[in-house]
Amino acid sequence: MEKSIQKLLDKLGKKGFDTEKKVNSIDMQVAFENGFTTDEVGGILALQKAIKNHSTYAFLMGGADQKPEKKEVKRNADDGRTEGAGIRTETYENEGY
């Protein structure tokens, strides 16, 4: 874990922001009233985004999951039973596996 993240978490805990709900309730005014610097506010916003996206562990560890690739697949509307019948395009996500 990066030292800056650890320091921010320690400061948040000391100020009483010890749950995800409490961290998500912090806005700019509350942050500055509690003595957080501009850099720390940026860290709080990043933490709030990680909580919202259910990626708190990745935030803490400085990691990120790979973004899935989007690919197009062309298929016949009737699964190929008739040549040239209604072609449709579908988009799906490839998880990279």
Helices and strands as residue ranges (DSSP letters): H 3-14, H 20-24, H 28-33, H 38-52, H 56-61, E 69-76, E 87-94
